[in-house]
Amino acid sequence: MDWNQKVKEALDRTEFMVISTTGADGSWTCPVQFRYSDKLDLYFRSLVHAKHMLDLQNDDRVSVAIFSTERFANSRDVMGLQLKGRARILEDRAGVEEAARNMYGKDQREIDFRTKIDEHLGDSMWKFVKIVPNEAWCFDTRVFGEERRQIDLTSLQLHLDY
């Protein structure tokens, strides 16, 4: 199985993922717009007072689902990814620069990511979050039927278009 190709195909089918966090009152699930790195680090930005951001300050564990709601043409087949990992709200310039490069590098509006770094530092209301997966599974009903297959994250090297 070429996991690089399979994972990239799943990622490129949508720009949204669903993240689940855990707080004192239980679990919380929220859709966010995301981008990814060549090692499958996931990036999103959010308001600092959002429930999932407050949860992350106390518990960095997350689970993620990435899937397109559109089925493949002429079939009922679907594909996507399910991941578990650790999330970190980025506060340092190097981390924010890395996130901005990934978030805005693929943006069709051709935004210079360097102009966005300072907007996410200090007392900004919007912060970047980086998720580093430690477990990932793929579902692709065209190939695996209803089964999920675990992805070998150690050998993953996605080729980015930006």
Backbone as a ProteinNet text record, in pm:
[ID]
protein_1_A
[PRIMARY]
MDWNQKVKEALDRTEFMVISTTGADGSWTCPVQFRYSDKLDLYFRSLVHAKHMLDLQNDDRVSVAIFSTERFANSRDVMGLQLKGRARILEDRAGVEEAARNMYGKDQREIDFRTKIDEHLGDSMWKFVKIVPNEAWCFDTRVFGEERRQIDLTSLQLHLDY
[TERTIARY]
84.8	0	88.7	64.8	135.9	60.7	99.4	30	46.3	158.8	177.7	68.5	44.9	-56.8	-196	-223.2	-356.3	-390.5	-296.9	-320.6	-337.9	-253.7	-263.6	-397.8	-442.7	-572.7	-684.2	-681.2	-784	-777.1	-656.1	-638.7	-684.5	-656	-687	-833.4	-913	-1056.4	-1136.6	-1077	-1149.6	-1052.8	-1102.2	-1020.5	-1066.8	-1158.9	-1212.7	-1187.8	-1163.7	-1152.6	-1236.3	-1267.4	-1340.3	-1243.6	-1230.1	-1142.5	-1227.6	-1180.2	-1244.2	-1142.5	-1185.6	-1103	-1177	-1105.6	-1167.5	-1145.8	-1255.1	-1249.6	-1308.6	-1315.7	-1370	-1513.6	-1586.8	-1726.2	-1743.6	-1634.5	-1643	-1586.4	-1627.9	-1571.9	-1643.3	-1571.7	-1623.1	-1572.8	-1659.8	-1623.2	-1652.9	-1558.8	-1570.2	-1506.9	-1574.3	-1512.2	-1421.1	-1305.9	-1212.9	-1152.8	-1114.4	-1040.7	-896.2	-832.6	-697.8	-608.2	-480.8	-377.2	-282.5	-191.4	-103.2	38.6	132.4	273	306.5	428.1	470.5	479.9	479.8	483.5	347.2	243.2	107	85.2	168.9	134.3	16.5	-83.9	-203.4	-204.5	-249.3	-253.3	-393.7	-438.5	-560.8	-545.6	-635.9	-635.1	-773.2	-776.2	-903.5	-898.3	-1014.3	-1024.1	-981.5	-904.5	-848.2	-955.6	-1072.4	-1176.2	-1271.5	-1247.9	-1332.2	-1316.8	-1420.6	-1419.5	-1305.2	-1283.4	-1176.1	-1038.3	-1021.9	-893.7	-873.5	-978.2	-969.5	-941.1	-1006.2	-979	-832.3	-774.9	-635.6	-534.8	-571.6	-481.6	-462.3	-556.9	-550.3	-524.9	-556.4	-539	-508.9	-387.1	-344.3	-383.5	-449.7	-491.6	-609.6	-603.2	-711.5	-735.4	-854.8	-883	-938.5	-915.2	-945.8	-1011.2	-1108.6	-1166.6	-1157.2	-1104.9	-1091.5	-1160.8	-1262.4	-1335.4	-1415.4	-1435.8	-1522.7	-1663.4	-1762.4	-1900.4	-1947.6	-1867.2	-1901.3	-1851.2	-1937.8	-1897.9	-1825.5	-1752	-1684.9	-1789.3	-1755.7	-1847.5	-1889.7	-2017.4	-2075.7	-2063	-2053.2	-2047.2	-2094.5	-2101.8	-2137.8	-2013.6	-1895.9	-1770.6	-1728.7	-1661.3	-1610.3	-1468.6	-1397	-1264.6	-1235.6	-1145	-1106.3	-1002.5	-970.9	-869.3	-925.2	-878.6	-907.5	-772.5	-750.2	-620.1	-636.2	-532.8	-517.2	-381.9	-371.1	-243.5	-244.4	-141.5	-124.4	-129.2	-194.9	-209.6	-137.4	-82.1	-11.8	-52.6	-96.8	-125.1	8.8	30.9	162.3	173.5	275.8	300.2	432.1	529	661.2	664.2	749.7	757.7	788	881.1	918	798.9	725.8	609.3	499.4	474.2	371.8	411.4	539.9	585.7	563.8	596.8	574.7	425.6	340.6	196.4	145.5	190.4	146.4	189.1	310.3	358.6	268.1	231	143.7	0.2	-52.9	-192.1	-213	-123.3	-143	-68.4	25.4	102.1	17.7	-89.3	-176.4	-301.6	-314.1	-430.6	-432.8	-544.6	-555.7	-551.6	-565	-559.5	-415.5	-318.9	-176	-134.7	-165.5	-130.8	14	90.6	227.5	220.1	254.7	239.5	316	423.2	504.3	425.7	325.2	244.3	142.7	128.4	28.3	87	216.9	280.9	245.9	265.7	242.9	96.9	3.8	-138.4	-170.8	-79.5	-106.4	-12.8	57.5	150.5	97.3	153	118.9	-24.2	-93.9	-230.5	-336.1	-296.5	-388.4	-509.5	-624.6	-746.1	-745.9	-664.5	-654.8	-519	-518.5	-393.9	-391.4	-270.5	-250.9	-235.9	-279.3	-261.8	-195.6	-100.5	-33.9	-70	-117.6	-147.4	-44.2	21.7	116.6	49.4	12.8	-53.6	42.3	-9.4	68.5	0.9	-115.2	-186.2	-276.9	-283.3	-367.3	-423.8	-546	-616.8	-682.1	-689.7	-752.2	-872.8	-979.7	-1090.9	-1110	-1121.9	-1145.5	-1228.1	-1357.3	-1445.2	-1419.8	-1354.2	-1319.5	-1218.5	-1133	-1021.6	-1040.5	-1081.5	-1086.1	-1226.8	-1328.1	-1464.4	-1493.9	-1549.8	-1583.8	-1471.4	-1360.7	-1248.5	-1167.6	-1099.8	-1003.1	-865.1	-768.2	-630.7	-539.4	-453.2	-361.2	-250.2	-213	-110.5	21.6	128.8	263.4	311.2	302.7	339.1	489.3	571.7	717.2	772.2	704.9	756.5	680.6	587.5	504.8	585.8	578.1	644.3	554.3	464.8	370.2	439.7	409	467.5	370.8	414.5	328.9	337.8	228.3	219.9	260.5	314.5	350.7	485.9
-118.5	0	124	213.7	341.6	439	441.1	525.9	673.6	712.6	853.8	900.3	822	857.3	851.1	746.9	727	838.9	871.3	974.8	1111	1140.6	1269.4	1282	1173.2	1176	1208.3	1144.8	1171	1315.2	1365.2	1502.5	1605.6	1579.8	1677.4	1678.4	1585.9	1583.3	1685.7	1743.4	1839.9	1935.2	2047.7	2141.4	2150.3	2060.6	2062.2	1929.6	1939.3	1820.4	1844.6	1737.2	1744.7	1702.4	1787.4	1753.2	1730	1637.7	1612.5	1637.7	1714.2	1744.9	1697.3	1700.6	1660.5	1769.5	1809.1	1907.8	1849.4	1930.2	1885.8	1836.1	1888.1	1848.4	1739.2	1678.5	1569.4	1607.2	1533.2	1553.1	1665.5	1721.9	1829.7	1804.1	1821.3	1799.2	1924.8	1960.1	2086.9	2074.8	2122.9	2126.6	2248.9	2230.4	2340.5	2324.6	2435.4	2432.1	2395.5	2312.8	2267.1	2264.9	2251.8	2221.8	2121.1	2068.1	1963.1	1981.7	1916.9	1919.1	1787.1	1776.7	1654.9	1533.8	1554.4	1445.6	1422.2	1483.3	1472.4	1546	1644.2	1735.7	1817.9	1837.4	1910.9	2047.1	2148.3	2284.8	2341.2	2415.2	2492.9	2617.5	2712	2832.6	2849.1	2907.9	2920.9	3036.8	3081.4	3185.4	3128.5	3205.2	3155.2	3119.7	3181.9	3154.3	3041.8	2979	2867.6	2749.6	2673.4	2563.4	2465.2	2427	2330.5	2389.1	2519.3	2581.8	2582.1	2609.2	2604.5	2461.6	2364.3	2224.3	2189.1	2235.5	2202.4	2257.8	2362.2	2417.6	2321.4	2230.5	2136.8	1992.5	1958.1	1821.5	1827.9	1792	1807.5	1690	1589.4	1475.1	1513.3	1471.8	1498	1373.8	1365.7	1271.9	1355.5	1306.5	1383.5	1292.5	1344.2	1276.2	1371.4	1319.2	1396.9	1317.9	1377	1306.2	1406.3	1375.9	1456.3	1399	1484.3	1436.3	1394.4	1421.1	1380	1238.9	1157.1	1021.8	1027.2	921	913.8	905.6	961.5	964.1	822.4	808.6	682.4	567.3	598.5	491.8	545.7	460	498.6	498.8	488.7	476.3	607.3	593.6	706.6	675.4	780	759.5	871.1	843.5	944.3	890.8	971.9	938.8	959.2	877	893.8	892.8	991.3	1005.2	1031.7	995.7	1036.6	1104.3	1203	1270.4	1370.8	1453.8	1559.9	1693.9	1790.1	1923.7	2025.8	2125.3	2232.1	2365.6	2456.1	2592.7	2661.6	2716.3	2772.2	2916.6	2941.8	3075.2	3135.2	3050.7	3100	3134	3228.8	3277.6	3164.9	3076.7	2969.5	2877.1	2841.4	2755.9	2823.1	2950.3	3025.3	3041.5	3064.8	3077	2946.5	2835.5	2704.7	2682.9	2715.9	2700.6	2791.4	2916.9	3010.8	2963.9	2911.8	2861.1	2747.5	2658.4	2547.3	2592.3	2679.6	2723.5	2809.6	2902.5	2996.7	2958.1	2864.9	2823	2757.2	2692.2	2622.3	2704.4	2820.8	2905.6	2955.7	2939.7	2981	3131.3	3205.7	3352.1	3402.1	3309.4	3341.4	3444.6	3415	3501.8	3476.4	3582.3	3568.9	3537	3414.6	3369.9	3458.3	3520.9	3604.7	3724.6	3768.9	3882.4	3842.8	3713.9	3664.1	3623.5	3618.9	3567.8	3651.9	3781.9	3868.6	3869.5	3837.4	3833.2	3721.4	3626.2	3508.9	3499.5	3607.3	3609.1	3698.1	3680.8	3768.3	3752.1	3864.4	3864.3	3847.4	3793.4	3774.8	3691.6	3723.1	3645.6	3514.8	3508.8	3388.8	3325.3	3195	3121	2999.6	2963.3	2840.1	2724.2	2607.7	2483.6	2383.6	2309.6	2202.4	2069.8	1976.8	1841.8	1747.2	1672.3	1569.6	1434.6	1364.1	1235.2	1128.6	1042.9	927.4	796.8	807.9	692.5	741.6	667.9	709.2	586.1	599.9	492.8	550.7	469.6	510.8	422.9	483.7	405.8	446.9	348.3	368.8	250.1	270.2	157.7	100.1	173.5	119.7	6.8	14.4	-79.9	-173.3	-120.1	-196.4	-238.7	-205.6	-232.4	-148.1	-207.2	-134.1	-135.1	-197.5	-206.3	-76.9	-54.4	54.6	-7.8	59.9	11.2	111.5	60	148.6	194.2	321.1	383.5	382.9	345.6	351.5	496.4	566.4	708.4	731.3	633.1	652.2	668.2	611.4	618.8	719.2	791.9	884.7	1006.3	1038.5	1157.4	1209.3	1300	1355.1	1461.4	1466.5	1567.1	1683.7	1799	1916.8	1992	2058	2133	2278.7	2314.7	2455.6	2463.3
0	0	0	-92.8	-95.3	-4.4	123.8	220.7	189.5	131.2	96.1	0.3	-103	-202.3	-141.4	-64.9	-7	92.9	180.9	280.8	213.7	116.4	47	-25.7	-86.9	-153.2	-53.4	63.1	164.8	213.9	238.1	286.1	184.3	58.1	-46.2	-87.5	-36.1	-69	11	116.7	199.2	266.8	311.3	388.2	532.7	571.4	707	777.8	907.1	990.3	1115.4	1183.5	1308.5	1418.5	1520	1632.4	1756.5	1839.7	1968.3	2077.8	2176.8	2293	2417.5	2530.5	2656.6	2759.7	2823.6	2930.7	3057.6	3160.6	3289.6	3276	3179	3159.2	3054.2	3008.6	2911.2	2776.2	2675.3	2541.6	2467.1	2371.4	2287.1	2145.7	2046.6	1907.3	1828.3	1739.8	1667.8	1528.9	1424	1291.4	1278.8	1214.2	1188.9	1049.4	990.4	864.2	896.7	813.8	844.7	721.7	748.3	648.6	713.2	634.7	684.2	632.8	703.5	661.3	591.8	543.4	474	566.7	697	795.1	860.6	807.3	857.1	987.9	1018.9	1126.9	1074.9	1157.8	1118.2	1185	1112.8	1164	1146.3	1246	1233.5	1318.7	1300.4	1382.9	1441	1560.1	1628.2	1727.1	1768.6	1871.1	2005.8	2081	2207.1	2310.5	2302.9	2401.9	2360.5	2244.1	2200.2	2296.3	2315	2411	2385.4	2260.2	2231.7	2264.1	2249.1	2283.3	2435	2509	2655.3	2702.3	2639.4	2672.4	2649.8	2538.5	2504.2	2604.6	2674.9	2775.5	2892.8	2913.9	3026	2984.5	2860.7	2813.4	2664.3	2626.6	2487.6	2397.3	2451.7	2370.4	2281.4	2154.5	2059.8	1974.7	1924	1815.4	1700.6	1579.4	1459.1	1355.9	1285	1169.1	1050.4	940.8	816.8	707.1	646.9	541.8	460.4	337.1	252.5	262.5	265.9	268.4	130.1	28	-108.7	-133.7	-188.1	-225.4	-359.4	-390.2	-519.3	-630.2	-746.7	-860.5	-897.8	-929.3	-976.3	-877.4	-748.5	-647.9	-513.9	-417.3	-281.4	-193.5	-254.1	-179.9	-114.7	0.6	76.7	123.4	161.3	220.3	317.5	409.8	505.9	602.9	702.2	801.8	941.6	1033.9	1176.1	1246.7	1334.6	1400.1	1548.8	1623.3	1761.6	1772.1	1858.3	1872.5	1985.6	1982.4	2082.2	2011	2075	2016.6	2102.9	2036.8	2108.6	2049.8	2135.8	2092.5	2073.4	1955.1	1920.5	1967.3	2044.5	2099.7	2050.8	2014.7	1975.9	1827.1	1791.3	1652.9	1554.2	1586	1493.1	1467.2	1572.2	1556	1476.1	1504.3	1432.6	1285.3	1259.7	1120.3	1044.8	1107.4	1045.9	1016.8	1111.9	1093.4	982	980.8	877.2	738.8	728.6	599.5	550.6	640.4	601.3	577.7	662.3	647.2	523	498.7	388.6	261.9	271.3	153.8	47.3	88.9	-4.9	-38.8	19.4	-1.5	-145.6	-213	-353.2	-371.5	-262	-273	-279	-275	-283.2	-179.4	-54.3	57.9	97.4	117.2	165.9	315.2	352.9	490.9	589	544.1	634.4	686.7	610.9	654.7	762.1	789.1	884	1018.3	1032	1153.7	1275.9	1268	1384.4	1429.6	1338.7	1373.2	1472.9	1487.9	1571	1691.1	1721	1834.1	1946.3	2063.8	2176.1	2222.1	2237.9	2289.3	2179.8	2068.2	1956.4	1997.1	1941.4	1965.9	1886.7	1781.8	1697.6	1718.6	1747.4	1767.3	1675.1	1635.2	1560.5	1656.7	1613	1686.9	1593.1	1647.4	1573.5	1638.7	1558.7	1605.3	1546.3	1633.2	1589.6	1615.3	1508.3	1525.9	1580.4	1667.4	1711.6	1671.1	1609.5	1555.9	1444	1333.3	1220.9	1150.8	1108.9	1039.9	914.9	809.9	683.6	657.3	609.5	555.3	410.2	323.6	181.2	134.6	122.8	91.8	-47.2	-134.6	-266.5	-254.1	-152.4	-137.2	-18.1	96.3	221.5	262.8	184.4	228.6	351.7	453.4	575.9	679.4	649.1	742.9	746.6	858.4	872.2	870.2	810.9	807	875.1	961.4	1032.4	938.3	950.5	866.2	940.9	871.8	929.5	921.1	1033.3	1035.3	1021.5	1056.6	1054.2	913.1	815.2	678	591.9	651.6	574.8	530.5	402.5	346.4	234.1	269.1	173.5	88.8	-37.6	-124.3	-134.6	-88.9	-86.3	-217	-253.1	-378	-360.7	-246.8	-222.8	-158.5
[MASK]
++++++++++++++++++++++++++++++++++++++++++++++++++++++++++++++++++++++++++++++++++++++++++++++++++++++++++++++++++++++++++++++++++++++++++++++++++++++++++++++++++

